Amino acid sequence: MESLPVILTVKFYRTNMGNEPVRDWLAELPRESRRLIGTDIKTARQRKARL
């Protein structure tokens, strides 16, 4: 399967103290939930150009 080019850069919010609350929240989720969210982020990064 041919991989699609990355169109959208994904960055997590970072506080002035350097904390990344969204990344911390994701790390607390069950493994399968993290995998599904990661798949969705990857899809969004690659499909933005098609919209």
N, C-alpha and C positions, 0 to 999 in steps of 0.2 A: 504494500500500500504506500502510495506517495504521500509524504507529509506536506501539509500546507504551510506557506510562509507565515511567520509571526507578523501580524499587522498592528496589534495593540500591546503596549507595554503595561504590565500590571505591577503596581506598587502598593504596599500596605501603608496605612496611616502610621505615622511615628510621632509621638509626643515630643515636647522639648527636652524631656529627660531621656529620650532614646527608646522608650517602651513602644512595643507594637501590639496594642490590645487585640486587634483582629487576629493577628498571627497567634497570639497566646490563646484566644478563644478557640481557634481552629485546632490547636494542639491538644486541647482538652476533649475534643469530640472523639467518638469511637472511630477506629481505623477505617471502616467502610464509609462512614459519613465524610471523612477527610478525602478519601479516594474519589467519591462522587463529586464533591465540591471542586476538587482539583481538575477532574475531567471537564466540568462545566466551565471553569476558568480557561482551560486550554482551548475549548471550543470557541468561547467568546473571543479570545485573542486571535484566532485564525479566521473567524467569519466576519469580522467587522467590515472588511473591504467589500463584502457581498451585499451589505445593506444599502 
